[in-house]
């Protein structure tokens, strides 16, 4: 997944990873960052057939990617 990262670091707590894809990742990223217990949020793209697509390519619906966040 290619993207940007924001979050709270805490190496002492066990954690799990989940990928959420749907709509605009900026809105999902903001929502997840506000949840208690969320350590990091990464926004980017998942799936698709174009290697390392740019944002404009993804939103043109020609790469097969979905905007997503990893929590």
JOGIUR-V422426 format. One record per residue. N is the residue number from 1. RES is the residue in one small letter. PSI is psi as a letter, one per 40 degrees, with the letter a starting at -180 (NA if undefined). BURIAL is + if it has 9 or more other ideal C-beta (glycine too) atoms within 8 Angstrom, else -. D_LAST is the distance of its C-alpha to the last C-alpha in Angstrom with 1 decimal. Layout:
N&RES&PSI&BURIAL&D_LAST, N&RES&PSI&BURIAL&D_LAST
//
This chain:
1&x&h&+&12.3, 2&x&h&-&14.0, 3&x&a&+&12.8, 4&x&i&-&12.3, 5&x&i&-&10.2, 6&x&i&-&10.3, 7&x&a&+&9.6, 8&x&h&-&11.4, 9&x&h&-&12.5, 10&x&g&-&13.7, 11&x&e&-&14.9, 12&x&e&-&16.8, 13&x&h&-&14.3, 14&x&i&-&13.2, 15&x&i&-&9.6, 16&x&i&-&8.0, 17&x&i&-&5.5, 18&x&i&-&5.2, 19&x&h&+&6.3, 20&x&h&+&7.8, 21&x&h&+&11.1, 22&x&h&-&13.7, 23&x&a&-&15.9, 24&x&h&-&15.3, 25&x&d&+&11.9, 26&x&d&-&13.3, 27&x&d&-&13.7, 28&x&d&+&10.2, 29&x&d&+&8.8, 30&x&d&-&11.5, 31&x&d&-&11.0, 32&x&d&+&7.5, 33&x&d&+&8.9, 34&x&e&-&11.8, 35&x&h&-&10.5, 36&x&h&-&12.0, 37&x&e&-&10.2, 38&x&h&+&6.9, 39&x&d&+&7.7, 40&x&i&+&6.1, 41&x&h&+&5.0, 42&x&h&+&6.8, 43&x&h&+&9.2, 44&x&a&+&11.6, 45&x&i&+&13.5, 46&x&i&+&13.5, 47&x&a&-&16.7, 48&x&i&+&20.0, 49&x&e&-&23.2, 50&x&h&+&23.5, 51&x&h&-&22.5, 52&x&f&-&20.6, 53&x&i&+&21.2, 54&x&i&-&21.7, 55&x&d&-&20.2, 56&x&d&-&23.7, 57&x&d&+&23.9, 58&x&d&+&20.8, 59&x&e&-&21.9, 60&x&e&-&25.3, 61&x&f&-&24.1, 62&x&e&-&25.9, 63&x&e&+&23.3, 64&x&e&-&21.7, 65&x&i&+&18.2, 66&x&i&+&15.7, 67&x&h&+&13.6, 68&x&i&+&9.9, 69&x&i&+&6.4, 70&x&h&+&3.8, 71&x&NA&+&0.0
//
